[in-house]
């Protein structure tokens, strides 16, 4: 099992869900992260709790990627929760470094990395890729449209990859979280009725993965909300503050 963005609360909850549910021996869990120190703590946790061996691999996705690090890794599952929220529009629109970092981490540097494993899965004619996008990618809103545009690109990439790899017996699943109570959103005033925790998200994602779903919302209420938001006529929507 390969985890991209292993410091993510959702990633770690998903790993624990898989380890608690599976009856098969997982030879090794590969925790790929930009924060190896924090991830080492999680690696020790799953070793003690589940007797699960893991390997922490340090990767800064914004730098040139050394693919030789992954050449000998064998897996049938890639779970990608790599992401960077960045500053909101009001604070970060004209901050060049903020904009570049949002686009690189959420899309431009991430796609070639996933393609690396997509090719390996295609050659093996088996495997699953799970990618976390965001409801923010369903329509550009003034509050965070740089982040939303990167997530929209990633979502369309997963759509096309799913279509392409379906004929190669490889499954691609897109996950659309709404508000999540995680480290990335710490301090934000999130409405509790619309917010899920990592454990809830992991259970929903795991069930969908076992059923080979294509695209899922973590909570159904977000399907309702985004169905409304995406169908508001543009001449009205552009006047709204969202």
C-alpha positions in Angstrom: 0.0 0.0 0.0 1.4 3.4 -1.1 0.3 6.5 0.7 1.0 9.9 -0.9 0.6 12.6 1.7 1.1 10.4 4.7 0.9 13.2 7.2 -2.8 13.8 6.2 -5.3 12.9 8.9 -7.5 11.2 6.3 -4.5 9.2 5.0 -3.6 7.9 8.4 -7.3 7.1 9.3 -7.5 5.2 6.0 -4.4 3.2 6.7 -5.8 2.2 10.1 -9.1 1.3 8.5 -7.5 -1.0 6.0 -5.3 -2.6 8.6 -8.2 -3.2 11.0 -10.4 -4.7 8.2 -8.1 -6.7 6.0 -7.4 -10.4 6.6 -4.5 -10.4 4.2 -0.9 -9.8 5.1 0.3 -6.4 3.8 4.0 -6.9 3.2 4.7 -3.2 3.7 3.0 0.2 3.9 5.0 2.9 2.1 4.4 6.3 3.7 5.5 9.0 1.3 5.6 12.4 3.0 7.1 15.9 3.1 7.3 15.6 6.9 9.2 12.4 7.8 9.6 13.2 11.5 5.8 13.4 12.0 5.2 10.4 9.8 7.7 8.3 11.7 5.5 8.7 14.8 2.6 7.2 12.8 4.8 4.4 11.5 5.7 3.5 15.1 2.0 3.6 16.0 0.9 1.1 13.4 3.8 -1.1 14.2 2.8 -1.3 17.8 -1.0 -1.4 17.3 -1.2 -3.6 14.2 2.3 -5.2 14.0 2.5 -3.6 10.5 5.8 -2.9 8.9 6.1 0.4 7.1 8.7 2.5 5.4 8.8 6.3 5.5 10.0 8.0 2.3 10.8 11.7 2.4 9.5 13.5 -0.7 9.2 17.2 -1.4 6.8 17.2 -4.4 7.8 20.8 -5.3 11.3 19.7 -6.1 12.6 17.4 -8.8 11.4 13.9 -8.0 13.9 11.0 -7.9 11.8 8.2 -9.2 14.5 5.6 -8.4 13.2 5.9 -4.8 10.1 4.0 -6.0 11.5 1.7 -8.6 11.4 -1.4 -6.5 8.1 -0.8 -4.7 5.4 -3.3 -5.5 1.8 -2.4 -4.5 -1.7 -2.8 -5.7 -3.1 0.3 -4.0 -2.1 4.0 -4.2 -4.0 6.4 -1.8 -3.3 10.0 -2.6 -4.2 12.7 -0.1 -1.5 15.1 -1.1 -2.8 18.7 -0.9 -2.1 22.2 0.1 -4.9 24.7 0.9 -2.7 27.8 0.9 -4.0 31.3 1.5 -7.5 32.3 0.7 -8.1 34.7 -2.2 -8.2 37.9 -0.2 -4.7 37.2 1.3 -3.0 35.2 -1.4 -4.3 36.0 -4.9 -1.3 38.2 -5.8 1.2 36.2 -3.8 3.1 34.4 -6.6 4.8 31.8 -4.4 1.5 30.9 -2.7 -0.2 30.5 -6.1 2.7 28.4 -7.5 2.7 26.2 -4.4 -1.1 25.5 -4.6 -0.9 24.6 -8.2 2.3 22.4 -7.9 1.2 20.4 -4.9 -2.4 19.9 -5.9 -1.9 19.3 -9.6 1.1 20.0 -11.8 3.8 18.1 -9.8 1.3 15.5 -8.5 0.0 14.2 -11.8 3.4 12.9 -13.1 3.9 11.2 -9.7 0.6 9.3 -10.0 1.3 8.6 -13.7 4.4 6.7 -12.5 2.2 4.2 -10.6 -0.5 4.2 -13.2 2.0 2.9 -15.7 3.1 0.2 -13.3 -0.5 -0.8 -12.7 -1.3 -0.8 -16.4 1.6 -3.1 -17.1 0.5 -5.5 -14.3 -3.1 -5.2 -15.4 -4.3 -4.7 -11.8 -4.4 -2.1 -9.1 -6.4 0.8 -7.6 -5.6 4.5 -7.4 -7.7 6.6 -4.9 -7.3 10.3 -5.3 -8.7 13.0 -3.0 -9.9 16.1 -4.9 -12.3 18.6 -3.3 -15.8 20.0 -3.7 -14.0 23.3 -4.2 -13.1 22.0 -7.7 -16.7 21.8 -8.8 -17.2 25.6 -9.3 -14.8 28.5 -8.9 -15.8 30.7 -6.0 -14.2 34.0 -5.1 -13.0 32.8 -1.7 -10.5 30.1 -2.9 -10.6 29.8 -6.7 -6.8 29.2 -7.1 -7.1 26.1 -4.9 -10.4 25.2 -6.5 -9.0 25.4 -10.0 -6.1 23.1 -9.1 -8.5 20.6 -7.6 -10.7 20.9 -10.6 -7.8 20.0 -12.8 -6.9 17.0 -10.6 -10.5 15.8 -10.7 -10.6 15.9 -14.5 -7.3 14.2 -14.6 -8.7 11.3 -12.5 -11.8 11.2 -14.7 -9.6 10.7 -17.8 -7.3 8.3 -16.0 -10.2 6.2 -14.9 -11.6 6.0 -18.4 -8.2 5.1 -19.8 -7.3 2.5 -17.2 -10.7 0.8 -17.0 -9.7 -1.1 -20.2 -6.5 -2.2 -18.4 -8.3 -3.6 -15.4 -7.1 -0.8 -13.1 -9.6 1.0 -10.9 -9.4 4.8 -10.3 -11.6 6.4 -7.6 -12.2 10.1 -7.0 -13.1 11.2 -3.5 -14.8 14.6 -2.9 -14.5 15.6 0.8 -16.5 18.6 1.9 -15.5 20.3 5.1 -13.1 18.1 7.1 -11.9 18.5 10.6 -8.2 18.0 10.0 -4.8 19.7 10.6 -5.1 21.5 7.3 -8.4 23.2 8.3 -7.4 23.8 12.0 -8.7 27.2 13.1 -11.2 27.6 10.3 -14.8 28.2 11.4 -16.3 25.1 9.9 -20.1 24.4 10.4 -20.3 21.2 12.4 -23.4 19.7 10.5 -21.4 19.9 7.2 -18.1 18.7 8.7 -16.8 15.1 8.9 -13.9 13.8 10.9 -11.0 11.6 9.4 -12.4 8.4 10.9 -15.8 8.9 9.3 -14.2 9.7 6.0 -11.9 6.7 6.1 -14.8 4.3 6.7 -16.8 5.8 3.8 -13.8 5.7 1.5 -12.9 2.2 2.4 -16.4 0.9 1.7 -16.5 2.7 -1.6 -13.0 1.3 -2.5 -14.2 -2.3 -1.8 -17.3 -1.7 -4.0 -15.1 -0.2 -6.8 -17.0 3.1 -6.8 -15.9 5.7 -9.3 -16.6 9.1 -7.6 -17.9 9.6 -4.1 -18.7 12.4 -1.7 -17.6 11.8 1.8 -21.0 13.0 3.1 -24.2 13.0 1.0 -25.2 16.5 2.1 -22.3 17.8 -0.1 -23.8 16.2 -3.2 -27.0 18.2 -2.5 -25.1 21.4 -1.8 -22.9 21.2 -4.8 -25.8 20.2 -7.1 -27.4 23.5 -6.2 -24.2 25.6 -6.4 -23.2 24.2 -9.8 -26.7 24.9 -11.2 -26.9 28.6 -10.2 -27.0 30.6 -13.4 -23.7 32.5 -14.0 -25.4 35.9 -14.2 -26.6 35.4 -10.6 -23.6 33.4 -9.3 -21.0 36.1 -10.2 -22.8 38.5 -7.9 -22.8 36.2 -4.9 -20.2 36.1 -2.1 -19.1 32.5 -1.7 
